Amino acid sequence: QVQLVESGGGLVQAGGSVRLSCAASGRTFGWYAAGWFRQHPGKEREFVAAISWRGGNTHYADSVKGRFTISRDNTKNTMYLQMSSLKAEDTAVYYCAAGGKYGNTKQDYDYWGQGTQVTVSS
C-alpha cells in the first residue's frame, strides 16, 4: 500500500506559477510510476502528466505541455508538479497517483491522493 498526500494548491493569478507536491508513505515510492490528474467540476478526471519509476521518462497532456513540469525525488518520497503560465482553464482539483504502469489513463494507477484545489483567477 502507498498513501499519497497532495499539497501546494490555492488561489493564483492567471499567468502565475504554483508548485504542487505529493508526499508518499508506505511502500517504497520508487517502485511505482506516478502521475498527476485533474478534475474540473462536473467532468471526468483527466490526465495531466506522468513520470517513470526513476524519473527518466515523462509525458504530458497536450493542454499543459510546455507549461507544466513533473518531477520526483525518490530519496524524499515526493513528486512535484511545477505549473507555470497558468490559465483560468487550469482551475481544477489536482490528484496525484501511483501505480505499476507508466501510463496516461486512470486505470494505470492503483493509489490516489485526496486532491488539492488549484484556482486560477483571470
Legacy VTK file of the C-alpha trace (Angstrom):
# vtk DataFile Version 3.0
C-alpha trace
ASCII
DATASET POLYDATA
POINTS 122 float
0.000 0.000 0.000
1.059 3.548 -0.736
-0.527 6.589 0.849
-0.365 9.857 -1.086
-0.969 13.368 0.178
-1.022 16.409 -2.091
-0.197 19.946 -1.014
0.542 23.324 -2.545
-2.775 24.194 -4.119
-4.530 27.506 -3.687
-5.504 30.690 -5.481
-3.143 32.053 -8.110
-3.455 34.753 -10.753
-3.534 33.954 -14.432
-0.016 33.876 -15.804
1.386 32.935 -12.438
3.023 29.787 -11.125
2.471 27.268 -8.386
4.145 24.016 -7.371
2.208 21.039 -6.152
3.798 18.344 -4.022
2.764 14.745 -3.475
4.202 13.059 -0.407
4.190 9.255 -0.392
4.356 6.894 2.550
4.084 3.166 2.973
5.883 1.125 0.362
8.955 2.454 -1.403
7.771 5.213 -3.710
10.492 4.464 -6.235
8.827 1.127 -7.028
5.964 2.949 -8.738
5.355 5.070 -11.750
3.445 8.183 -10.807
1.288 10.838 -12.324
-0.934 13.846 -11.920
-4.556 14.074 -12.952
-7.108 16.832 -12.590
-10.843 17.118 -12.432
-12.948 20.077 -13.453
-16.384 20.443 -11.847
-18.864 18.076 -13.426
-16.260 16.442 -15.659
-14.242 13.271 -15.727
-10.814 13.129 -14.150
-8.233 13.755 -16.858
-4.572 13.005 -17.312
-2.070 15.810 -16.803
1.418 14.295 -16.586
3.264 11.084 -15.766
6.752 10.161 -14.683
8.528 6.818 -14.739
9.907 4.999 -11.709
13.270 6.763 -11.578
12.151 9.919 -13.344
13.940 9.279 -16.593
10.805 9.477 -18.695
7.925 11.928 -18.597
4.951 12.747 -20.745
2.242 15.351 -20.686
-1.231 16.121 -21.868
-1.161 18.461 -24.850
-3.044 21.075 -22.864
-0.189 21.512 -20.385
2.857 20.688 -22.480
5.470 23.417 -22.231
3.824 24.940 -19.154
3.891 22.169 -16.547
6.848 20.093 -15.381
6.601 16.844 -13.443
9.498 15.634 -11.335
10.196 13.340 -8.422
12.723 12.862 -5.648
12.636 9.247 -4.547
15.017 9.975 -1.658
12.263 12.193 -0.248
9.363 10.017 -1.436
7.921 13.071 -3.111
6.657 14.028 -6.547
6.128 17.544 -7.833
4.167 19.387 -10.463
5.536 22.801 -11.359
2.760 24.745 -13.040
3.564 27.947 -14.935
1.765 30.344 -17.264
-1.448 29.322 -15.589
-4.773 29.858 -17.300
-8.304 30.014 -15.981
-8.987 26.615 -17.555
-6.314 25.071 -15.331
-8.668 25.567 -12.394
-9.423 22.094 -11.057
-8.809 19.650 -8.265
-5.412 18.046 -8.844
-4.749 14.462 -7.810
-1.503 12.541 -7.608
-1.440 8.843 -8.322
0.991 5.932 -8.210
0.916 2.521 -9.816
2.777 -0.230 -11.554
2.310 1.097 -15.077
3.710 4.265 -16.592
0.607 5.389 -18.408
-1.881 8.160 -19.083
-5.165 6.588 -18.022
-6.762 6.343 -14.595
-6.693 2.561 -14.881
-2.884 2.585 -14.906
-2.781 3.777 -11.305
-3.676 1.958 -8.117
-3.177 4.586 -5.441
-4.603 8.093 -5.260
-4.314 11.139 -3.079
-7.272 13.117 -1.805
-6.724 16.021 -4.186
-5.792 19.679 -3.847
-7.698 22.602 -5.327
-5.986 24.995 -7.702
-7.948 28.085 -8.650
-6.633 30.448 -11.303
-8.165 33.904 -11.264
-8.333 35.824 -14.527
LINES 1 123
122 0 1 2 3 4 5 6 7 8 9 10 11 12 13 14 15 16 17 18 19 20 21 22 23 24 25 26 27 28 29 30 31 32 33 34 35 36 37 38 39 40 41 42 43 44 45 46 47 48 49 50 51 52 53 54 55 56 57 58 59 60 61 62 63 64 65 66 67 68 69 70 71 72 73 74 75 76 77 78 79 80 81 82 83 84 85 86 87 88 89 90 91 92 93 94 95 96 97 98 99 100 101 102 103 104 105 106 107 108 109 110 111 112 113 114 115 116 117 118 119 120 121
